[in-house]
Amino acid sequence: MTTQLVSDLTILALMARVFGADIIALLRRLAAAGVRAGVSEMNRHEREGGR
């Protein structure tokens, strides 16, 4: 392993440790927004008479 690779992996591990909970919360919000958008699209499609 080169020192550059070790450095990159260390920084990646620290970032995952520091921002891990925030990233999980952000992904949950994005998933919820995607579900809401999908349900909204399905409802719009049904109102227009399509199935």
TADA-V137635 format. One record per pair of residues at least 12 apart in sequence whose C-alpha atoms are under 10 Angstrom apart, sorted by the first residue. I is the first residue (numbers start at 1). J is the second residue. If there is no record, write none. Layout:
BEGIN
i=[I:I]
j=[J:J]
END
This chain:
BEGIN
none
END
